[in-house]
């Protein structure tokens, strides 16, 4: 399963605007991405409610993943890995504007 470690850079964590920017970026990938804290259960990163409910605070380490069996016929593993890296950059704030 492709997985990418990331850190939440937004000062208020993944709440309000920062969460909306992240969820929109996930939705734009077209992939069923999950996000979780270390030792936590994954939640659907396409769901604003689920992301905000998990309370991913500033500086929090998270793991983004896509299950290979969740990829559709036109999506490849390298594309999923590339998307996860881009989403990690969104969380780091490099593409949040």
C-alpha positions in Angstrom: 0.0 0.0 0.0 1.5 3.4 -1.0 1.9 5.4 2.2 3.4 8.9 2.8 4.4 10.4 6.1 3.6 14.1 6.5 3.3 16.8 9.1 0.5 19.3 9.6 2.0 22.8 9.3 -1.2 24.9 9.7 -1.1 26.8 12.9 -4.6 25.7 13.8 -4.1 22.2 12.6 -6.5 20.7 10.1 -9.5 22.8 11.0 -11.6 25.2 9.0 -9.7 26.6 6.0 -6.7 24.3 6.2 -8.9 21.2 6.3 -11.0 22.5 3.4 -7.8 23.1 1.3 -6.5 19.7 2.1 -9.8 17.8 1.5 -10.2 19.7 -1.8 -6.7 18.6 -2.9 -7.5 15.0 -2.0 -10.8 15.1 -3.9 -9.0 16.5 -6.9 -6.7 13.5 -7.0 -9.7 11.2 -7.6 -8.1 8.7 -5.2 -9.6 7.1 -2.1 -6.9 8.6 0.2 -6.9 7.9 4.0 -5.2 9.9 6.7 -4.3 8.7 10.2 -2.1 9.6 13.2 0.7 7.1 14.1 -1.0 4.1 15.8 -4.4 5.6 14.8 -7.2 4.3 12.6 -7.4 5.7 9.1 -10.2 8.1 8.1 -11.4 9.1 4.7 -9.4 12.1 3.7 -12.1 13.1 1.2 -14.5 13.8 4.1 -14.2 17.3 5.6 -16.2 16.1 8.6 -14.0 13.0 9.3 -10.7 15.0 8.9 -11.9 17.8 11.2 -13.2 15.3 13.8 -9.8 13.5 14.1 -8.2 16.7 15.5 -5.0 16.7 13.5 -3.2 19.5 15.4 -0.3 21.7 14.4 2.9 19.7 14.0 1.1 16.4 14.1 2.7 13.5 12.2 0.2 11.8 9.9 0.3 9.0 7.3 -1.5 9.3 4.0 -2.3 6.1 2.2 -4.2 4.6 -0.8 -5.0 0.9 -0.8 -3.8 -0.7 -4.1 -7.0 -2.6 -4.5 -8.9 0.7 -4.3 -7.2 2.0 -7.5 -9.4 2.0 -10.6 -8.3 0.7 -13.9 -6.9 4.0 -15.1 -4.9 4.7 -11.9 -1.5 3.3 -11.3 0.6 2.8 -8.2 3.2 5.4 -9.3 0.4 7.9 -9.8 -0.9 7.2 -6.3 2.5 7.6 -4.8 3.0 10.9 -6.7 -0.4 12.1 -5.5 0.5 11.3 -1.9 3.7 13.3 -2.1 1.8 16.2 -3.5 -0.8 16.0 -0.6 2.1 15.8 1.8 3.3 19.1 0.4 -0.2 20.6 0.8 -0.1 19.6 4.5 3.3 21.1 4.9 1.9 24.4 3.5 4.0 24.6 0.4 0.9 24.5 -1.8 -1.8 25.7 0.5 -2.3 29.1 -1.3 
